């Protein structure tokens, strides 16, 4: 992996992490103050809604940190090892958790007429897209497993060849 690629990816990840921190520190309190003005019939969704938003941002941060670690491993040439699986598993889990949280958000918004049904449908579509991303990462995990197995086999064959020579 080239140095420029790694630097560009790290810059994007750092910017996204800064953005998620801004959401947590600035936007969530603003959302909380906006939700204080809810009608009495919708006041019960205030706390769960805020919790879902914070947890979705936390899932995004988890993915970003794991991708940073995987990029570091790729740069060092150690990504084709069993240590990489830990980060890939965490990424898959974070995407699944984020999808469940988005579906929960849709369920919170669905009752009543505070939000249009189309918005709830869009939220469900976003949740489905996140599940799709989790499945893509799962397929990539399978490719990583094949690459690790081939790397181990190549190492074994190099060792055998060294003994013969």
C-alpha positions in Angstrom: 0.0 0.0 0.0 1.5 3.3 -1.1 2.4 6.1 1.4 0.1 8.6 -0.3 -2.8 6.2 -0.2 -2.3 5.6 3.5 -1.9 9.3 4.3 -5.0 10.1 2.3 -7.1 7.4 4.0 -5.8 8.4 7.4 -6.7 12.1 6.7 -10.3 11.0 5.7 -10.6 8.8 8.8 -9.3 11.6 11.0 -11.8 14.1 9.5 -14.6 11.6 10.0 -13.6 11.0 13.6 -13.5 14.7 14.2 -16.9 15.0 12.6 -18.4 12.3 14.9 -16.9 14.0 17.9 -18.5 17.2 16.8 -21.8 15.4 16.5 -21.4 14.0 20.0 -20.4 17.2 21.7 -22.4 19.8 19.7 -25.2 18.3 17.8 -26.6 15.8 20.4 -27.0 18.5 23.0 -28.7 20.7 20.4 -31.0 17.8 19.4 -31.8 17.2 23.1 -32.8 20.8 23.5 -34.9 20.7 20.4 -36.6 17.5 21.6 -37.5 19.3 24.9 -40.2 21.1 22.9 -42.0 17.9 21.8 -45.7 17.5 22.3 -46.7 15.6 25.4 -47.7 12.6 23.4 -44.2 12.2 21.9 -42.2 13.1 25.0 -41.6 9.4 25.8 -39.4 8.9 22.7 -36.9 11.7 23.7 -34.5 9.6 25.7 -34.5 6.5 23.5 -34.1 8.7 20.4 -31.0 10.4 21.9 -29.6 7.1 23.0 -30.0 5.6 19.5 -28.2 8.6 18.0 -25.3 8.5 20.4 -24.9 4.7 19.9 -25.0 5.0 16.1 -22.2 7.6 16.3 -20.3 5.3 18.7 -20.7 2.4 16.2 -19.3 4.6 13.4 -16.3 5.6 15.5 -15.6 2.0 16.3 -15.6 1.2 12.6 -13.3 4.1 11.8 -10.8 3.1 14.5 -10.7 -0.5 13.4 -10.2 0.6 9.8 -7.3 2.8 10.9 -5.7 -0.2 12.6 -6.2 -2.4 9.5 -4.6 0.3 7.3 -1.7 0.3 9.7 -1.4 -3.5 9.5 -1.6 -3.3 5.7 1.1 -0.6 5.6 3.4 -2.8 7.8 2.6 -5.9 5.7 1.0 -7.8 8.6 -2.6 -7.6 7.5 -2.6 -11.2 6.3 -2.4 -12.6 9.8 -4.9 -13.9 12.4 -4.6 -10.6 14.3 -6.5 -8.8 11.5 -9.6 -10.9 12.2 -10.2 -9.2 15.5 -10.6 -5.9 13.8 -12.7 -7.3 11.0 -15.0 -9.0 13.5 -15.4 -5.8 15.4 -16.3 -3.9 12.2 -18.9 -6.5 11.3 -20.4 -6.3 14.8 -20.5 -2.5 14.7 -22.3 -2.6 11.4 -24.8 -5.1 12.6 -25.3 -3.0 15.8 -25.7 0.1 13.7 -28.3 -1.6 11.5 -30.3 -2.7 14.6 -30.1 0.8 16.0 -31.3 2.3 12.7 -34.2 -0.1 12.7 -34.9 0.9 16.3 -34.9 4.5 15.2 -37.5 3.7 12.5 -39.6 1.9 15.1 -39.4 4.9 17.4 -40.5 7.3 14.6 -43.2 5.1 13.2 -46.1 5.5 15.6 -48.2 8.6 15.4 -48.1 11.3 12.9 -45.0 13.2 14.0 -43.0 11.8 11.1 -44.2 11.1 7.6 -44.4 7.4 6.7 -42.0 7.9 3.8 -39.3 9.0 6.3 -39.8 5.8 8.3 -39.5 3.9 5.0 -36.2 5.7 4.2 -34.9 4.9 7.7 -35.7 1.3 7.1 -33.9 1.5 3.7 -30.8 2.9 5.4 -30.9 0.1 8.0 -31.1 -2.4 5.1 -28.1 -0.7 3.4 -26.1 -1.0 6.6 -26.9 -4.7 6.8 -25.7 -5.0 3.2 -22.4 -3.3 4.1 -22.0 -5.8 7.0 -22.5 -8.7 4.6 -19.9 -7.2 2.2 -17.4 -7.0 5.0 -18.3 -10.6 5.9 -17.4 -11.7 2.3 -14.2 -9.7 2.6 -13.5 -11.5 5.9 -13.8 -14.8 4.0 -11.3 -13.5 1.4 -9.0 -12.5 4.2 -9.2 -16.0 5.6 -8.2 -17.5 2.2 -5.3 -15.1 1.9 -4.1 -15.9 5.5 -4.3 -19.6 4.7 -2.3 -19.1 1.5 0.2 -16.9 3.3 0.7 -19.7 5.9 1.1 -22.3 3.2 3.6 -20.2 1.3 5.6 -19.7 4.5 5.6 -23.5 5.1 6.7 -24.2 1.6 9.5 -21.6 1.8 10.7 -23.2 5.0 10.7 -26.6 3.4 12.6 -25.2 0.3 15.2 -23.6 2.6 15.8 -27.0 4.3 16.3 -28.6 0.9 18.7 -26.0 -0.2 
